[in-house]
Amino acid sequence: MEVGIVSSQGRRSAILQILKENSTVSVLELSKMFEVSEVTIRKDLNMLKERNLLVRTRGGAIVNSTGPQEDEKSIRYKRLANYREKQAIGRAAAELIEEGDTVIIDSGTTAFQVACNLHRFQNLTILTNALNVAQEVLSYNRFNVILLGGNIRNSSESVVGALAESNLKMFYCDKLFLGVDSFSLDNGLSTPSVEEANINQIMIQRSRKVITVFDSSKVNKRALAFITSLDNIDTIVTDDGMEKSFISQLKARNIEVVTVRPDGL
């Protein structure tokens, strides 16, 4: 694995990926790989341990078999997984926004990266059900920001439920940036949470253009709750790990596909 990672968050993301592939990592190997001190690596491993993402061992770490389950991992875990891919996807997706747009930014760590790339805009109206997205877009100090009300899910730090759905039905939006947990040609978009699926369906109904943002690890998977078929998707923004044959099938369905190469890869 090539590294070239400068941020601590990016390094920890890569450590989790290495651990996922090999089940075990050592401080010495990681120190050489990332060209940082063993003290720095130990701090990384200890932080990941505190988040219940791995088990520390003498000289390294192993996979935490009792940690977050694949279908409903916490946002803290997801924020680190495939971090560079998500950054690149967020930048590319933000290029699809036009000045003056009203947009919905869904919850999820990839959709959050869209919110991090709005510096060139002066006039946007942004609706979201994600607490972290709301905080991010408020920091620009110039957008009209609408946070939907409702029940807060701890695992995703998002707002769901009847109140949020009712609030959302009041608006018409130009573009929706929809995060995806699972994606397949046959089963469409799905998520582990029924409540998330419900509010996502309303987001799609209220949006003129639906743009899905996800990294290629989500492809050919199916979760518990169905969101929508591919017929309702206009554009997909993902990384270049998606197979060309898969892209061809999407384009045959008149879906625009934007692929990006993560920095340092």
C-alpha positions as CSV (number, residue, x, y, z in Angstrom):
1,M,0.0,0.0,0.0
2,E,1.3,3.4,-1.0
3,V,0.7,5.9,1.8
4,G,1.6,9.6,1.2
5,I,-0.8,10.5,4.0
6,V,-0.2,13.7,5.8
7,S,-3.1,14.0,8.1
8,S,-3.5,11.9,11.3
9,Q,-7.1,11.1,10.3
10,G,-6.0,9.8,7.0
11,R,-3.3,7.7,8.6
12,R,-5.8,6.1,11.0
13,S,-8.2,5.4,8.2
14,A,-5.4,3.6,6.4
15,I,-4.5,1.6,9.6
16,L,-8.1,0.4,9.8
17,Q,-8.0,-0.7,6.2
18,I,-4.7,-2.6,6.7
19,L,-6.2,-4.2,9.8
20,K,-9.3,-5.2,7.8
21,E,-7.1,-6.9,5.2
22,N,-4.6,-8.5,7.5
23,S,-6.4,-8.9,10.9
24,T,-3.2,-7.8,12.7
25,V,-0.8,-4.9,12.6
26,S,2.5,-4.1,14.4
27,V,3.7,-0.7,15.6
28,L,7.1,-1.2,14.0
29,E,5.7,-2.0,10.5
30,L,3.3,0.9,10.6
31,S,6.0,3.2,11.8
32,K,8.1,2.3,8.8
33,M,5.2,2.4,6.4
34,F,4.0,5.9,7.3
35,E,7.5,7.2,8.1
36,V,6.4,8.5,11.6
37,S,7.7,7.6,15.0
38,E,6.5,4.5,16.9
39,V,5.2,6.9,19.6
40,T,2.9,8.4,17.0
41,I,1.6,5.0,15.9
42,R,1.0,4.0,19.5
43,K,-1.1,7.1,19.9
44,D,-3.1,6.3,16.8
45,L,-3.7,2.7,18.0
46,N,-4.7,3.8,21.4
47,M,-7.2,6.4,20.0
48,L,-8.7,3.7,17.7
49,K,-8.9,1.4,20.7
50,E,-10.8,4.1,22.7
51,R,-13.3,4.2,19.9
52,N,-13.7,0.4,20.1
53,L,-12.4,-0.1,16.6
54,L,-9.5,-2.5,17.4
55,V,-7.9,-4.4,20.2
56,R,-4.4,-3.4,21.4
57,T,-1.8,-6.1,21.7
58,R,1.8,-6.0,22.8
59,G,3.6,-4.4,19.9
60,G,0.5,-3.8,17.7
61,A,-3.2,-4.4,17.4
62,I,-5.7,-7.0,16.1
63,V,-9.3,-6.8,14.7
64,N,-12.0,-6.2,17.2
65,S,-14.5,-9.0,16.6
66,T,-17.0,-7.5,19.0
67,G,-16.8,-3.9,17.6
68,P,-19.3,-2.2,15.4
69,Q,-21.2,-4.6,13.1
70,E,-21.0,-4.2,9.3
71,D,-24.6,-3.2,8.9
72,E,-24.7,-0.5,11.6
73,K,-21.3,0.9,12.3
74,S,-21.0,4.1,14.2
75,I,-20.3,7.3,12.4
76,R,-16.9,7.5,14.2
77,Y,-15.9,4.3,12.4
78,K,-17.3,5.3,9.1
79,R,-15.6,8.7,9.2
80,L,-12.2,6.9,9.2
81,A,-13.0,4.2,6.7
82,N,-11.9,5.0,3.1
83,Y,-11.3,8.5,4.1
84,R,-9.3,9.7,1.0
85,E,-11.9,8.2,-1.3
86,K,-14.6,10.2,0.5
87,Q,-12.6,13.4,0.3
88,A,-12.2,13.1,-3.4
89,I,-15.9,12.2,-3.9
90,G,-17.0,15.2,-1.9
91,R,-14.9,17.6,-3.9
92,A,-16.2,16.2,-7.2
93,A,-19.8,16.2,-6.1
94,A,-19.7,19.8,-4.9
95,E,-18.7,20.8,-8.5
96,L,-22.3,19.8,-9.5
97,I,-23.8,22.5,-7.4
98,E,-24.7,25.9,-9.0
99,E,-24.8,29.3,-7.3
100,G,-28.3,29.9,-5.9
101,D,-29.2,26.2,-5.6
102,T,-31.4,24.8,-2.9
103,V,-29.8,21.5,-1.9
104,I,-30.3,18.6,0.5
105,I,-27.2,17.1,2.0
106,D,-28.0,13.7,3.6
107,S,-26.4,12.3,6.6
108,G,-23.3,10.0,6.2
109,T,-19.6,10.6,6.1
110,T,-19.4,10.8,2.3
111,A,-22.2,13.3,2.1
112,F,-20.5,15.3,4.8
113,Q,-17.5,15.8,2.5
114,V,-19.8,17.6,0.1
115,A,-20.5,20.1,2.8
116,C,-16.7,20.6,3.3
117,N,-16.3,21.8,-0.3
118,L,-18.6,24.8,-0.7
119,H,-16.0,27.5,-0.4
120,R,-16.6,29.0,-3.8
121,F,-20.3,29.6,-3.2
122,Q,-22.0,32.8,-1.8
123,N,-25.7,32.0,-2.0
124,L,-27.0,28.5,-1.2
125,T,-30.0,27.2,0.7
126,I,-29.0,23.9,2.4
127,L,-31.4,21.5,4.1
128,T,-30.0,18.6,6.1
129,N,-30.9,16.0,8.6
130,A,-27.3,15.6,9.8
131,L,-26.0,17.4,12.8
132,N,-22.4,17.5,11.6
133,V,-23.4,18.8,8.2
134,A,-25.4,21.6,9.8
135,Q,-22.4,22.6,11.9
136,E,-20.1,22.5,8.9
137,V,-22.2,24.6,6.5
138,L,-23.0,27.2,9.3
139,S,-19.2,27.8,9.5
140,Y,-19.3,29.5,6.1
141,N,-21.4,32.3,7.6
142,R,-23.3,33.0,4.5
143,F,-25.7,30.2,3.6
144,N,-29.4,29.7,4.5
145,V,-29.2,26.6,6.6
146,I,-32.3,24.5,7.5
147,L,-31.9,21.6,10.0
148,L,-34.8,19.3,10.0
149,G,-36.3,18.6,13.4
150,G,-37.0,15.1,14.8
151,N,-35.5,12.2,16.7
152,I,-31.7,11.9,16.7
153,R,-30.0,8.6,15.9
154,N,-26.8,8.2,17.9
155,S,-25.1,5.9,15.4
156,S,-25.4,8.3,12.5
157,E,-25.9,11.7,14.3
158,S,-28.9,12.2,12.0
159,V,-32.5,13.4,12.5
160,V,-35.2,10.9,11.5
161,G,-38.8,10.1,12.3
162,A,-42.3,11.6,11.6
163,L,-41.4,15.1,12.5
164,A,-38.4,15.3,10.3
165,E,-40.4,13.7,7.4
166,S,-43.2,16.2,7.9
167,N,-40.8,19.2,7.9
168,L,-39.1,17.9,4.7
169,K,-42.3,17.8,2.8
170,M,-42.6,21.6,3.0
171,F,-39.7,22.2,0.6
172,Y,-38.8,21.8,-3.1
173,C,-35.1,21.3,-3.8
174,D,-32.8,21.5,-6.8
175,K,-30.4,18.7,-5.9
176,L,-30.1,16.0,-3.3
177,F,-26.7,14.5,-2.3
178,L,-27.6,11.1,-0.9
179,G,-25.2,9.0,1.0
180,V,-25.5,5.2,0.4
181,D,-24.7,2.2,2.7
182,S,-25.4,-0.4,0.1
183,F,-25.9,-0.3,-3.7
184,S,-26.6,-2.9,-6.4
185,L,-28.0,-3.1,-9.9
186,D,-30.8,-5.5,-8.9
187,N,-31.7,-4.1,-5.5
188,G,-31.0,-0.4,-5.9
189,L,-30.1,1.6,-2.8
190,S,-30.6,0.3,0.8
191,T,-29.6,1.1,4.4
192,P,-29.7,-0.8,7.7
193,S,-32.1,1.7,9.2
194,V,-35.8,1.7,8.3
195,E,-36.1,5.3,9.6
196,E,-33.2,6.4,7.4
197,A,-34.8,4.7,4.4
198,N,-38.1,6.5,5.0
199,I,-36.6,10.0,5.2
200,N,-34.3,9.3,2.2
201,Q,-37.4,8.3,0.1
202,I,-39.0,11.7,0.9
203,M,-35.7,13.5,0.1
204,I,-35.8,11.9,-3.4
205,Q,-39.5,12.9,-3.9
206,R,-38.7,16.5,-3.1
207,S,-35.6,16.9,-5.2
208,R,-35.4,17.7,-8.9
209,K,-32.0,15.9,-9.3
210,V,-30.8,13.0,-7.2
211,I,-27.0,12.6,-6.8
212,T,-25.7,9.6,-4.9
213,V,-22.3,9.8,-3.3
214,F,-20.5,6.6,-2.1
215,D,-17.2,4.8,-2.3
216,S,-16.8,1.7,-4.3
217,S,-16.8,-0.6,-1.2
218,K,-20.6,-0.1,-1.1
219,V,-21.2,-1.7,-4.5
220,N,-23.0,-5.1,-4.9
221,K,-24.3,-5.0,-1.3
222,R,-27.8,-5.1,0.1
223,A,-29.0,-3.9,3.5
224,L,-32.2,-4.4,5.4
225,A,-34.3,-1.4,4.3
226,F,-35.0,-0.5,0.6
227,I,-34.6,3.2,-0.3
228,T,-35.2,3.4,-4.1
229,S,-34.5,1.7,-7.4
230,L,-31.9,3.0,-9.8
231,D,-34.7,4.6,-11.9
232,N,-34.8,7.5,-9.5
233,I,-31.0,8.2,-9.6
234,D,-29.6,10.9,-12.0
235,T,-25.9,10.9,-11.1
236,I,-23.5,8.7,-9.2
237,V,-20.2,10.1,-7.8
238,T,-17.8,7.4,-6.7
239,D,-14.1,6.5,-6.7
240,D,-12.3,4.7,-9.5
241,G,-12.5,1.4,-7.8
242,M,-15.9,0.7,-9.4
243,E,-15.6,-1.9,-12.1
244,K,-15.9,-0.7,-15.7
245,S,-18.5,-3.2,-16.6
246,F,-20.6,-2.0,-13.7
247,I,-20.2,1.6,-14.9
248,S,-21.3,0.6,-18.4
249,Q,-24.5,-1.0,-17.1
250,L,-25.3,2.2,-15.1
251,K,-24.7,4.4,-18.2
252,A,-27.0,2.1,-20.2
253,R,-29.7,3.0,-17.7
254,N,-29.1,6.7,-18.4
255,I,-27.3,7.3,-15.1
256,E,-24.4,9.7,-15.2
257,V,-21.3,8.3,-13.5
258,V,-18.5,10.5,-12.2
259,T,-15.4,8.6,-10.9
260,V,-12.5,10.2,-9.1
261,R,-9.0,9.1,-8.1
262,P,-8.2,9.6,-4.4
263,D,-5.2,11.8,-3.5
264,G,-2.0,9.8,-3.1
265,L,-3.3,6.7,-4.8
